[in-house]
Amino acid sequence: MTTASKITLVRVILIPVFMLFLYLSKTVDALKWVALAVFIIASLTDFVDGKIARSRNQVSDFGKFLDPLADKLLVISAMTIFCEWGIFPAWALMIVLTREFAVTGLRLVAVGNGRVIAAGMSGKIKTFATMVGLCFMIVFYQWKWLDWIVIAVIVVTTLYSGVEYFVQNWDVLNLKKKD
């Protein structure tokens, strides 16, 4: 197993740790700082593993599979807890989930056609904006106005990047009827 993949696995292992501290922070406020630290460390591993994989030529199929999955699980774990707490609306969570499933489906169809769809810049911006926004929500979740700004940024970047993936790769779906 490559160093990059090991770092990605650390991110996956940190997800339940993060969830535990975030959940407990509802009753012990000081634990939000521990949850924040774990979330930031897990988020930073996303950038570190990719940089190591590319610089050391450690790009692997396992890494290509696990890295985006780990990202999705990390941010969706935070959104799910916030949804349970009533500060992240279920409709916004559904937009995020729908985009993730749709883009993953598009990528699967592309692979079936012998094409790989790499992560686009808008997807990277979406991931960064989501992770930073969720950090603000972890610390300031009682500030409703800030929650709504973060939710708006997450929804807008999610929708934009999702639409962009489909616009740029529409031909992969090959919707024309073959004769």
C-alpha positions as CSV (number, residue, x, y, z in Angstrom):
1,M,0.0,0.0,0.0
2,T,1.3,3.4,-1.0
3,T,2.0,6.2,1.5
4,A,-0.7,8.3,-0.2
5,S,-3.2,5.5,0.3
6,K,-2.2,5.1,4.0
7,I,-2.8,8.9,4.5
8,T,-6.3,8.5,2.9
9,L,-7.0,5.6,5.2
10,V,-6.2,7.8,8.2
11,R,-8.8,10.3,6.9
12,V,-11.4,7.5,6.8
13,I,-10.4,6.4,10.4
14,L,-10.7,10.0,11.6
15,I,-14.3,10.3,10.4
16,P,-16.0,8.4,13.3
17,V,-13.6,10.1,15.8
18,F,-14.7,13.5,14.4
19,M,-18.3,12.5,14.5
20,L,-18.0,11.4,18.1
21,F,-16.4,14.6,19.3
22,L,-18.8,16.8,17.2
23,Y,-21.8,14.9,18.6
24,L,-20.5,15.2,22.2
25,S,-19.8,18.9,21.7
26,K,-23.6,19.5,21.9
27,T,-23.4,18.8,25.6
28,V,-19.7,19.6,26.3
29,D,-19.0,22.8,24.4
30,A,-15.2,22.6,24.7
31,L,-15.3,19.4,22.6
32,K,-16.1,21.4,19.5
33,W,-12.5,22.5,19.5
34,V,-11.4,18.8,19.5
35,A,-13.9,18.1,16.7
36,L,-12.6,21.1,14.7
37,A,-9.0,19.9,15.1
38,V,-9.9,16.4,13.9
39,F,-11.9,17.8,11.0
40,I,-9.1,20.1,10.0
41,I,-6.5,17.3,10.2
42,A,-8.8,15.0,8.2
43,S,-9.4,17.8,5.6
44,L,-5.7,18.5,5.2
45,T,-4.9,14.9,4.5
46,D,-7.0,15.3,1.3
47,F,-4.4,17.8,0.0
48,V,-1.4,15.9,1.4
49,D,-2.3,12.5,0.0
50,G,-2.9,13.9,-3.5
51,K,0.4,15.8,-3.5
52,I,2.3,12.8,-2.3
53,A,0.6,10.5,-4.8
54,R,1.5,12.8,-7.7
55,S,5.1,13.7,-6.6
56,R,6.1,10.2,-5.8
57,N,4.3,8.6,-8.7
58,Q,2.0,6.7,-6.2
59,V,-1.3,7.2,-8.1
60,S,-3.2,4.0,-7.7
61,D,-6.6,2.6,-8.5
62,F,-7.2,2.1,-4.8
63,G,-6.3,5.8,-4.2
64,K,-8.5,7.0,-7.0
65,F,-11.4,5.0,-5.5
66,L,-10.8,5.8,-1.8
67,D,-9.8,9.5,-1.9
68,P,-13.0,11.0,-3.3
69,L,-15.1,8.5,-1.1
70,A,-13.2,9.7,2.0
71,D,-13.9,13.3,1.1
72,K,-17.6,12.7,0.6
73,L,-17.9,10.7,3.9
74,L,-16.1,13.4,5.9
75,V,-18.2,16.3,4.8
76,I,-21.5,14.4,4.7
77,S,-20.8,13.1,8.3
78,A,-20.7,16.8,9.5
79,M,-23.7,17.8,7.4
80,T,-25.7,14.8,8.8
81,I,-25.0,15.7,12.4
82,F,-25.9,19.4,11.6
83,C,-29.1,18.2,9.9
84,E,-30.0,16.2,13.0
85,W,-29.4,19.3,15.1
86,G,-31.7,21.3,12.8
87,I,-29.0,23.7,11.5
88,F,-28.4,22.1,8.1
89,P,-31.6,21.7,6.1
90,A,-32.3,18.2,4.7
91,W,-33.0,19.7,1.2
92,A,-29.4,21.1,1.2
93,L,-28.0,17.7,2.2
94,M,-30.1,16.1,-0.6
95,I,-28.6,18.6,-3.1
96,V,-25.1,17.6,-2.0
97,L,-25.9,13.8,-2.1
98,T,-27.6,14.1,-5.5
99,R,-24.7,15.9,-7.0
100,E,-22.2,13.3,-5.6
101,F,-24.2,10.3,-6.8
102,A,-24.8,11.9,-10.2
103,V,-21.1,12.8,-10.8
104,T,-20.1,9.4,-9.6
105,G,-22.5,7.8,-12.0
106,L,-21.2,10.0,-14.8
107,R,-17.7,8.9,-14.0
108,L,-18.7,5.2,-14.0
109,V,-20.3,5.6,-17.4
110,A,-17.2,7.4,-18.7
111,V,-14.9,4.6,-17.4
112,G,-17.2,2.1,-19.2
113,N,-16.5,4.0,-22.4
114,G,-12.8,4.0,-21.7
115,R,-12.6,7.6,-20.5
116,V,-11.5,9.0,-17.1
117,I,-13.1,12.2,-15.9
118,A,-10.6,14.0,-13.7
119,A,-11.6,16.3,-10.9
120,G,-12.3,19.7,-12.3
121,M,-11.3,23.0,-10.7
122,S,-14.9,23.8,-9.7
123,G,-15.1,20.5,-7.9
124,K,-11.9,21.3,-6.0
125,I,-13.3,24.8,-5.1
126,K,-16.5,23.1,-4.0
127,T,-14.6,20.7,-1.7
128,F,-12.4,23.5,-0.3
129,A,-15.4,25.9,0.3
130,T,-17.4,23.1,1.9
131,M,-14.6,22.1,4.2
132,V,-13.9,25.7,5.3
133,G,-17.6,26.4,5.7
134,L,-18.2,23.4,7.8
135,C,-15.3,24.5,10.1
136,F,-17.1,27.7,10.7
137,M,-20.3,25.8,11.4
138,I,-18.5,23.6,13.9
139,V,-17.3,26.6,15.9
140,F,-20.2,29.0,15.4
141,Y,-23.2,26.7,14.9
142,Q,-25.3,28.9,17.1
143,W,-24.9,31.9,14.7
144,K,-27.9,31.2,12.4
145,W,-27.0,34.0,9.9
146,L,-23.5,32.4,9.4
147,D,-25.0,29.0,9.0
148,W,-27.2,30.2,6.2
149,I,-24.2,31.9,4.4
150,V,-22.2,28.6,4.7
151,I,-25.2,26.6,3.5
152,A,-25.7,29.0,0.5
153,V,-22.0,28.7,-0.5
154,I,-22.1,24.9,-0.2
155,V,-25.3,24.7,-2.3
156,V,-24.2,27.1,-5.0
157,T,-20.7,25.6,-5.4
158,T,-22.2,22.1,-5.4
159,L,-24.8,22.9,-8.0
160,Y,-22.3,24.8,-10.2
161,S,-19.6,22.1,-10.1
162,G,-22.3,19.4,-10.8
163,V,-23.7,21.2,-13.8
164,E,-20.2,21.9,-15.1
165,Y,-19.2,18.2,-14.9
166,F,-22.3,17.3,-17.0
167,V,-21.9,20.1,-19.5
168,Q,-18.3,19.3,-20.1
169,N,-18.8,15.6,-20.3
170,W,-22.3,15.3,-21.8
171,D,-21.0,13.3,-24.7
172,V,-20.1,10.5,-22.4
173,L,-23.7,9.7,-21.9
174,N,-24.1,9.0,-25.6
175,L,-27.8,9.7,-25.7
176,K,-28.1,9.5,-29.4
177,K,-29.8,6.5,-30.7
178,K,-27.5,4.2,-32.6
179,D,-28.6,2.8,-36.0
